[in-house]
């Protein structure tokens, strides 16, 4: 559905996107991650045909894509990070969606609009002018607009930015529901905890280069050098952190707030051994939990490694 070969974008001597190759099959929820300035926006703008690449090519639906391919463009839905609210501020939410429904020549448009507004919990404000909408409401309205013409690919740039927890869940459920219908979804977001819940695969871009790309489980497995066991004890002897390091399988141990954190190899389950050790010392473990690497941990690990590599190579001077 989405493919790039050697995608590159330069602004003068600065390389914003450096030889990025993507291959996203139909029906996938693909997360595109990176810190500010990593090249996410430039990549998305090239995928959409808003800016031209300096090098490389973009293919959508197995066909070479360009802004002139209106037959391909109409199969794409886009939710930008910033919404062009001002010029249509006098419209109601319903009128705003109806305008785009007319542009796409959507049959039974009123029913389609009402259905989408209900899905994002905006039906009760459909007759309110959009200059009275909150940022979160505008985000939901923008998602509804992007889905009006039933696109095959949906591009979402920070889709849950500005939403409260209820709104985040509503949008998450909507994304998953649309994906179950067969829609391919490309998401760029800083909300790593949410990306972890919905994405099939994620890619991390840093300084214009694609650093890691894999399905969620595989990425966590590759990046996790060890596991952490978090133990809540009834009582903490002063020397327990150092004492437990004497166990052959313990890599490290330290106290973190009210928990004893024990690092162990990622292969193997040592919770029973740790529990036995503590009980033999007359210590009562109230809970013993294994903490797995999160997407946020992976993101920090990857970007930190590359910052250090960049500095060591002299690039930071």
C-alpha positions in Angstrom: 0.0 0.0 0.0 2.8 2.4 0.9 6.4 2.0 -0.4 9.4 4.3 -0.7 12.8 3.6 -2.3 15.7 5.8 -1.3 13.4 8.6 -0.2 15.6 11.7 0.5 14.9 15.4 1.2 17.5 18.1 1.4 17.1 21.7 2.2 20.4 23.2 0.9 23.2 21.4 2.7 20.9 20.0 5.4 19.5 16.5 4.8 16.1 16.2 6.5 15.3 12.7 5.2 18.2 10.4 4.3 17.5 7.3 2.0 14.4 6.1 3.8 12.9 2.8 2.5 9.4 1.9 3.7 7.2 -1.1 2.7 3.8 -1.1 4.4 1.3 -3.8 3.4 -2.4 -3.4 3.2 -4.4 -3.6 6.5 -1.5 -2.6 8.7 -1.4 0.0 11.5 2.1 1.5 11.1 3.6 3.8 13.7 6.2 6.4 12.7 8.2 7.7 15.6 10.9 10.2 16.1 11.9 13.3 18.2 11.3 16.8 16.9 13.4 17.5 13.9 13.9 13.8 13.1 12.4 14.0 9.6 8.8 12.7 10.3 7.0 15.7 8.9 9.1 15.9 5.8 8.6 12.2 5.2 4.8 12.5 5.5 4.7 15.6 3.2 6.6 13.6 0.6 4.2 10.6 1.0 1.3 12.9 0.4 2.9 14.7 -2.5 2.9 18.1 -0.7 6.6 18.5 -1.2 8.8 16.8 -3.8 11.7 14.5 -2.8 15.3 15.4 -3.6 15.8 11.8 -4.4 14.0 8.5 -4.4 10.4 7.5 -5.2 7.0 7.0 -3.6 4.6 4.2 -4.5 1.0 4.0 -3.4 -1.2 1.1 -4.2 1.8 -0.4 -6.2 1.8 2.6 -8.5 4.3 5.5 -8.7 2.8 8.4 -6.9 2.8 12.1 -7.8 0.4 15.0 -6.9 -1.0 14.7 -10.5 -2.4 11.3 -9.7 -5.8 12.4 -8.6 -7.1 8.8 -8.9 -4.7 7.8 -6.2 -5.1 11.0 -4.1 -8.8 10.4 -3.6 -8.1 7.1 -2.0 -6.2 8.8 0.8 -7.5 10.4 4.0 -5.4 12.9 6.0 -5.6 14.2 9.6 -3.0 17.0 10.0 -1.5 18.0 13.3 -2.7 21.6 12.8 -6.2 22.2 11.6 -7.1 25.0 9.2 -9.9 26.2 11.5 -9.8 30.0 10.7 -11.2 30.2 7.2 -14.2 28.0 8.0 -14.8 29.2 11.5 -18.3 30.5 10.6 -19.4 27.0 9.6 -21.1 24.5 11.9 -19.5 21.1 12.3 -22.1 19.6 10.0 -21.7 22.3 7.4 -17.9 21.8 7.4 -18.3 18.1 6.8 -21.0 18.6 4.2 -18.7 20.9 2.2 -16.1 18.1 1.9 -18.8 15.5 1.2 -19.9 17.7 -1.7 -16.3 17.9 -3.0 -16.0 14.1 -2.9 -19.5 13.6 -4.4 -20.5 11.3 -1.5 -23.9 9.6 -1.8 -26.2 9.7 1.2 -23.8 12.3 2.7 -26.1 13.3 5.6 -26.3 9.8 6.9 -22.5 9.3 6.5 -21.8 12.6 8.4 -24.2 11.7 11.2 -22.7 8.3 11.5 -19.1 9.6 11.8 -20.1 12.4 14.2 -21.8 9.8 16.4 -18.6 7.6 16.4 -16.5 10.5 17.8 -19.2 11.8 20.1 -19.8 15.1 18.3 -23.3 14.5 17.1 -24.7 16.7 19.9 -22.6 19.7 18.7 -23.1 19.3 14.9 -24.9 22.6 14.7 -22.4 24.5 16.8 -19.9 26.8 14.9 -16.5 25.3 14.8 -14.8 28.4 16.2 -16.5 27.3 19.4 -14.9 23.9 19.3 -12.1 22.9 21.6 -8.9 21.5 20.3 -10.0 18.1 21.1 -13.3 18.6 19.3 -11.5 19.9 16.3 -9.3 16.8 16.3 -12.4 14.5 16.3 -14.0 16.6 13.5 -10.8 16.4 11.4 -10.8 12.6 11.8 -14.4 12.5 10.7 -13.6 14.6 7.6 -10.7 12.3 6.7 -13.0 9.3 6.8 -15.9 10.9 4.8 -14.9 9.4 1.4 -14.0 6.0 2.8 -10.3 6.1 2.0 -8.1 3.1 1.6 -5.1 4.7 3.4 -5.5 7.0 6.4 -2.6 9.3 7.4 -2.8 10.5 11.0 -0.4 13.2 12.4 -0.6 13.3 16.2 -4.3 12.1 16.1 -4.8 12.2 19.9 -3.1 15.4 20.7 -5.2 17.6 22.9 -7.7 14.9 23.8 -8.8 14.0 27.3 -8.6 10.3 28.4 -12.2 9.6 27.2 -11.5 11.2 23.9 -8.2 9.3 23.5 -10.1 6.0 24.0 -12.8 7.0 21.6 -10.2 7.8 18.9 -8.3 4.7 19.6 -11.4 2.6 19.3 -12.3 4.3 16.1 -8.8 3.7 14.6 -9.0 0.0 15.5 -12.5 -0.3 14.1 -11.5 1.4 10.8 -8.5 -0.9 10.6 -10.7 -4.0 11.1 -12.6 -2.8 8.0 -9.4 -3.2 6.1 -8.1 0.3 6.1 -4.3 0.8 6.2 -3.3 3.4 8.8 -0.1 5.4 9.0 0.3 7.2 12.4 2.9 9.7 13.5 2.7 10.5 17.2 4.6 11.3 20.4 2.1 9.4 22.5 4.2 6.3 22.7 1.9 4.5 25.2 -1.0 4.7 22.8 1.2 3.7 19.8 2.1 0.6 21.7 -1.5 -0.3 22.1 -2.6 0.0 18.5 0.3 -0.4 16.1 1.3 -3.6 14.3 4.7 -2.3 13.4 6.7 0.8 14.4 9.6 2.6 12.8 11.9 5.0 14.6 13.5 7.8 12.5 16.4 9.8 13.9 18.4 12.6 12.2 16.6 11.7 8.9 17.6 8.0 9.0 15.3 5.0 9.7 17.0 3.5 12.7 14.7 0.6 13.6 11.6 -1.0 12.1 9.9 -4.1 13.3 6.7 -5.5 14.8 6.1 -4.5 18.4 7.1 -7.8 20.1 10.2 -8.3 18.0 11.5 -4.8 18.6 11.1 -5.1 22.3 12.7 -8.5 22.3 15.7 -7.3 20.4 16.3 -4.1 22.4 15.7 -5.6 25.9 19.2 -6.6 27.2 17.7 -7.7 30.5 14.4 -7.7 32.5 13.4 -6.0 35.7 11.7 -7.5 38.7 9.9 -5.0 40.8 9.4 -6.1 44.4 7.2 -4.5 47.1 8.6 -5.6 50.5 6.9 -5.2 53.9 10.3 -4.2 55.2 13.6 -3.0 53.6 16.8 -3.9 55.3 19.5 -1.4 54.6 21.8 -3.9 52.8 19.1 -5.8 50.8 20.0 -4.2 47.4 23.7 -5.3 47.8 22.9 -8.6 49.4 20.6 -9.8 46.6 23.4 -9.2 44.0 25.1 -12.2 45.4 22.6 -14.4 43.6 24.3 -15.9 40.4 21.5 -14.7 38.1 21.2 -11.1 39.4 22.7 -8.4 37.1 22.0 -5.5 39.4 19.7 -4.4 42.2 18.7 -1.0 43.6 15.9 0.7 45.5 13.5 2.9 43.5 11.1 4.8 45.6 9.2 2.1 47.6 10.3 -0.8 45.3 13.3 -3.1 45.1 14.3 -3.3 41.5 16.2 -6.5 40.5 17.7 -6.8 37.0 17.9 -10.3 35.6 18.7 -11.9 32.2 15.8 -11.6 29.7 15.8 -15.3 29.2 14.4 -17.3 32.1 11.9 -16.7 35.0 13.7 -16.2 38.3 10.7 -14.9 40.3 10.4 -18.1 42.3 14.1 -18.0 43.2 13.9 -14.4 44.3 10.9 -15.1 46.4 12.5 -18.1 48.0 15.6 -16.0 48.8 13.6 -13.2 50.4 11.5 -15.6 52.5 14.6 -17.4 53.8 15.7 -14.0 55.1 12.3 -13.5 56.8 11.3 -10.8 54.3 7.7 -10.7 53.1 7.3 -9.8 49.4 3.9 -8.2 49.1 4.2 -8.3 45.3 6.7 -9.5 42.7 6.1 -8.2 39.2 8.1 -8.6 36.0 8.5 -5.3 34.1 8.8 -5.6 30.3 10.4 -3.0 28.1 7.9 -0.4 26.9 7.9 1.4 23.5 9.0 4.5 25.4 12.0 2.6 26.8 12.9 1.4 23.3 12.5 4.8 21.9 14.8 6.3 24.5 17.3 3.5 24.1 17.6 3.9 20.4 17.8 7.7 20.3 20.3 7.8 23.2 22.5 5.2 21.4 22.5 7.3 18.2 23.1 10.6 20.0 26.2 9.0 21.5 27.4 7.5 18.2 26.8 10.9 16.5 28.9 12.7 19.2 31.7 10.0 19.1 32.0 10.4 15.4 32.6 14.1 15.8 29.1 15.1 14.4 28.2 16.9 17.5 31.1 19.3 17.3 
